[in-house]
Amino acid sequence: MVRKPIVNGTVLVHGDGAVAGSKLEVAPSISVTTTFRTPEAGDAQFPTEALEFRSPARHVYSRYTQDVSTRAEHILSKINHGFAITYSSGLSASYAALVALHPKRIAIREGYHGCHETIKVYEQARGSPIPLIDLDDEYQPGDICWLETPLNPTGESRDIKYYADKIHKVGGKLLVDSTFGPPPLQYPFKFGADYILHSGTKYFGGHSDLLAGILVVNTKEEWAKLWHNRTFTGNTLGNLEAWLLLRSLRTLHLRVPRQSETATKLAQWLNAVALTPPGKSYDGVPGGTVTKVWHSSLQGKDQRGFEPSQQMEGGYNATFSIMLNDPEQAEKLQWVLKYFVPATSLGGVESLIERRINSDTRADPRLIRLSIGVEEFEDLRDDLRQALQTVAQPKAKL
């Protein structure tokens, strides 16, 4: 069944209308309570019978449910076309996926280093190693495929349908880390994903002020299993973070397409710079300063016929990477920019720049990751131009 994308202002503003608390307030309150009063027997407004925890008529204890996180989960479910559950961080969500899927082996290649460390922690907890195989190795029953697309830190897209078909042939599950491709950019269930993972800290949060993780599954039964595990491992999203997340979701359809459009223009401009040979210049930037640009819009069609625009129907990723000529230039670039904040993370309304080796020791020291915010394209382009001109000068000084 083809699911029609649903990310618009109406859904984001009113998609939590079925939750009891949404009928009492226009803007939700920040609830700090950990526990809730038990109603008297016979209270029709707050029934005492067994609760349905996905849409509870009342709350018992905030580790089970609380109003604002339930409201956020309803919106996340609608825009991801599944059953969403929140966690205290993206890595806690990735660990929850491992617990639920209990893989014999994991097919994975590159991607966010934090998830690789989470797999190591899971191995310690279970007391035995999990063999890691490449995405293009042969799969066996009991395997899961862990597919990050677009890829962190470079921003390249991978073919979800191809890997879904491949893992499903052996009865395995496909988990897609879609953090770089939030709605409305990408809908992994349309292409066969079984689990969708998001670091809600990034685009769903969107303001660099909260930690959150999200898993989305296809059925209510799978959601209930995740909810049970979350409750008794204590990975619940905090009340304040849930409130910030719900606030941020209201503007997702305004922020992400704007970031996507600007990032695509910048990636194409930077790619023109990278294609300029040394001794010449493009738009004032000396050739040879930028040597490579990675972005889904620059990929083209692969040997199997996959082309990123088929999958990223709502626009390309707003985070991508560039390679500079040498490590010294990469180190200096972040300090001569006006509008790019030198910091890790991504997805916020402000543009960020990171020399990737600062947070991932596996990275090439020349690699720079850019997270594009909601500023004006011309301002960001001009800022990058002057910064690249500066670092290209011999013995450039700050």
Helices and strands as residue ranges (DSSP letters): H 9-14, G 20-23, H 67-80, E 83-87, H 90-101, E 105-107, H 113-126, E 132-133, E 143-148, H 160-168, E 173-177, G 188-191, E 195-199, E 213-217, H 220-233, H 239-249, H 252-274, E 281-282, E 285-286, E 290-294, G 296-298, H 308-311, E 319-324, H 327-333, E 341-342, E 352-355, G 356-358, E 367-371, H 377-392
